[in-house]
Amino acid sequence: MRVLALLLAAAALAACGADEPAAPVTDLVVRVDADGAQGPQAAREAHVHCPGKGCGVTAADFAPAPRHQACTEVYGGPETATVTGTLNGEPVDARFRRTDGCEIARWHRVRGLLAAATG
């Protein structure tokens, strides 16, 4: 009788939460090249894994600048970055550079995430 009670308790515990979907996961590879593709320094890479709400970034942060948006002609530096993987369970494949005002603004929106690869 005691064994049966233990088996029933174990089965009940195993079923706990079985019907609840797992929270989407954020699993990203962040790669930053401080001197751009033409520079001699190697790019640095970091793997970022966050359960739940995606490390403080959203899908909108990875969207490219609108194609016909007017951007200031200011050069922010040779840095380039890529972010690939999944954000809240959705695929991400984003490229960043600092070639004009629009691209610099995108870079700044994700600078906390990019910092994972820069030390």
BASE-174933 format. One record per residue (C-alpha): residue number from 1; x, y, z; residue in one letter. Coordinates in Angstrom, 2 decimals. Layout:
+-----+---------+---------+---------+--------+
| num |       X |       Y |       Z | residu |
+-----+---------+---------+---------+--------+
| NUM |       X |       Y |       Z |      a |
...
+-----+---------+---------+---------+--------+
end
This chain:
+-----+---------+---------+---------+--------+
| num |       X |       Y |       Z | residu |
+-----+---------+---------+---------+--------+
|   1 |    0.00 |    0.00 |    0.00 |      m |
|   2 |    2.82 |    2.36 |    0.90 |      r |
|   3 |    4.56 |    1.65 |   -2.45 |      v |
|   4 |    1.33 |    2.38 |   -4.34 |      l |
|   5 |    0.98 |    5.73 |   -2.56 |      a |
|   6 |    4.58 |    6.64 |   -3.42 |      l |
|   7 |    4.05 |    5.69 |   -7.07 |      l |
|   8 |    0.87 |    7.79 |   -7.27 |      l |
|   9 |    2.64 |   10.77 |   -5.66 |      a |
|  10 |    5.55 |   10.44 |   -8.10 |      a |
|  11 |    3.17 |   10.27 |  -11.07 |      a |
|  12 |    1.30 |   13.35 |   -9.85 |      a |
|  13 |    4.56 |   15.30 |   -9.47 |      l |
|  14 |    5.74 |   14.23 |  -12.92 |      a |
|  15 |    2.50 |   15.49 |  -14.45 |      a |
|  16 |    2.73 |   18.87 |  -12.71 |      c |
|  17 |    3.11 |   21.54 |  -15.35 |      g |
|  18 |    3.06 |   19.02 |  -18.20 |      a |
|  19 |    0.19 |   20.91 |  -19.85 |      d |
|  20 |    1.91 |   24.29 |  -19.57 |      e |
|  21 |    3.93 |   25.33 |  -22.63 |      p |
|  22 |    7.57 |   26.11 |  -22.06 |      a |
|  23 |    8.48 |   29.80 |  -22.13 |      a |
|  24 |   10.10 |   30.84 |  -25.41 |      p |
|  25 |   13.84 |   30.90 |  -25.19 |      v |
|  26 |   16.32 |   33.47 |  -26.43 |      t |
|  27 |   19.54 |   31.93 |  -27.68 |      d |
|  28 |   21.70 |   34.30 |  -29.72 |      l |
|  29 |   25.18 |   34.38 |  -31.20 |      v |
|  30 |   26.51 |   37.95 |  -31.11 |      v |
|  31 |   29.55 |   38.72 |  -33.23 |      r |
|  32 |   31.21 |   42.15 |  -33.22 |      v |
|  33 |   34.10 |   43.18 |  -35.46 |      d |
|  34 |   35.55 |   46.36 |  -33.94 |      a |
|  35 |   37.55 |   47.34 |  -37.01 |      d |
|  36 |   35.21 |   46.02 |  -39.69 |      g |
|  37 |   35.78 |   43.33 |  -42.27 |      a |
|  38 |   38.87 |   45.07 |  -43.69 |      q |
|  39 |   40.67 |   45.51 |  -40.36 |      g |
|  40 |   43.29 |   43.14 |  -38.96 |      p |
|  41 |   41.57 |   42.45 |  -35.63 |      q |
|  42 |   39.54 |   39.28 |  -35.31 |      a |
|  43 |   35.86 |   39.60 |  -34.56 |      a |
|  44 |   34.74 |   38.71 |  -31.04 |      r |
|  45 |   31.81 |   36.40 |  -30.42 |      e |
|  46 |   29.51 |   35.69 |  -27.49 |      a |
|  47 |   26.65 |   33.27 |  -26.95 |      h |
|  48 |   23.73 |   34.86 |  -25.10 |      v |
|  49 |   21.02 |   32.69 |  -23.59 |      h |
|  50 |   18.04 |   34.18 |  -21.75 |      c |
|  51 |   14.94 |   32.35 |  -20.61 |      p |
|  52 |   11.72 |   34.35 |  -20.88 |      g |
|  53 |   11.63 |   37.90 |  -22.22 |      k |
|  54 |   14.63 |   38.04 |  -24.53 |      g |
|  55 |   17.45 |   39.84 |  -22.73 |      c |
|  56 |   15.80 |   43.26 |  -22.90 |      g |
|  57 |   15.61 |   43.44 |  -26.71 |      v |
|  58 |   12.63 |   43.05 |  -29.03 |      t |
|  59 |   12.16 |   41.92 |  -32.61 |      a |
|  60 |   11.73 |   45.59 |  -33.60 |      a |
|  61 |   15.29 |   46.26 |  -32.41 |      d |
|  62 |   16.57 |   43.90 |  -35.11 |      f |
|  63 |   14.49 |   45.33 |  -37.96 |      a |
|  64 |   16.49 |   47.08 |  -40.68 |      p |
|  65 |   16.09 |   50.80 |  -41.21 |      a |
|  66 |   13.22 |   51.55 |  -43.61 |      p |
|  67 |   14.52 |   51.51 |  -47.16 |      r |
|  68 |   13.50 |   55.03 |  -48.18 |      h |
|  69 |   14.09 |   56.71 |  -44.82 |      q |
|  70 |   16.25 |   59.84 |  -44.90 |      a |
|  71 |   19.36 |   59.30 |  -42.79 |      c |
|  72 |   22.02 |   61.73 |  -41.69 |      t |
|  73 |   25.30 |   61.33 |  -43.53 |      e |
|  74 |   27.45 |   60.85 |  -40.47 |      v |
|  75 |   30.01 |   58.07 |  -40.20 |      y |
|  76 |   30.10 |   56.33 |  -36.82 |      g |
|  77 |   33.07 |   54.03 |  -37.40 |      g |
|  78 |   34.06 |   50.77 |  -39.08 |      p |
|  79 |   32.40 |   48.47 |  -36.52 |      e |
|  80 |   30.12 |   45.73 |  -37.80 |      t |
|  81 |   28.05 |   43.18 |  -35.92 |      a |
|  82 |   25.80 |   40.22 |  -36.56 |      t |
|  83 |   23.19 |   38.67 |  -34.29 |      v |
|  84 |   21.78 |   35.26 |  -35.19 |      t |
|  85 |   19.73 |   32.66 |  -33.37 |      g |
|  86 |   16.32 |   32.87 |  -31.73 |      t |
|  87 |   14.63 |   35.69 |  -29.83 |      l |
|  88 |   11.66 |   34.56 |  -27.76 |      n |
|  89 |   11.49 |   31.46 |  -29.96 |      g |
|  90 |   11.52 |   33.44 |  -33.25 |      e |
|  91 |   14.47 |   33.37 |  -35.69 |      p |
|  92 |   16.88 |   36.33 |  -35.78 |      v |
|  93 |   19.44 |   37.15 |  -38.47 |      d |
|  94 |   20.44 |   40.81 |  -38.17 |      a |
|  95 |   23.40 |   42.83 |  -39.40 |      r |
|  96 |   24.57 |   46.09 |  -37.87 |      f |
|  97 |   27.03 |   48.77 |  -38.98 |      r |
|  98 |   27.70 |   52.40 |  -38.18 |      r |
|  99 |   27.75 |   53.91 |  -41.68 |      t |
| 100 |   25.05 |   56.58 |  -41.25 |      d |
| 101 |   22.66 |   58.05 |  -38.69 |      g |
| 102 |   20.00 |   55.37 |  -39.15 |      c |
| 103 |   22.48 |   52.54 |  -38.72 |      e |
| 104 |   24.07 |   54.23 |  -35.70 |      i |
| 105 |   20.60 |   54.49 |  -34.10 |      a |
| 106 |   20.01 |   50.75 |  -34.69 |      r |
| 107 |   23.41 |   49.99 |  -33.14 |      w |
| 108 |   22.55 |   52.04 |  -30.06 |      h |
| 109 |   19.23 |   50.21 |  -29.58 |      r |
| 110 |   21.09 |   46.90 |  -29.15 |      v |
| 111 |   24.35 |   48.18 |  -27.66 |      r |
| 112 |   23.74 |   46.31 |  -24.40 |      g |
| 113 |   23.46 |   43.04 |  -26.29 |      l |
| 114 |   26.47 |   43.83 |  -28.50 |      l |
| 115 |   28.51 |   44.55 |  -25.38 |      a |
| 116 |   28.38 |   40.81 |  -24.61 |      a |
| 117 |   30.88 |   40.28 |  -27.44 |      a |
| 118 |   33.07 |   43.28 |  -26.77 |      t |
| 119 |   34.11 |   42.47 |  -23.25 |      g |
+-----+---------+---------+---------+--------+
end
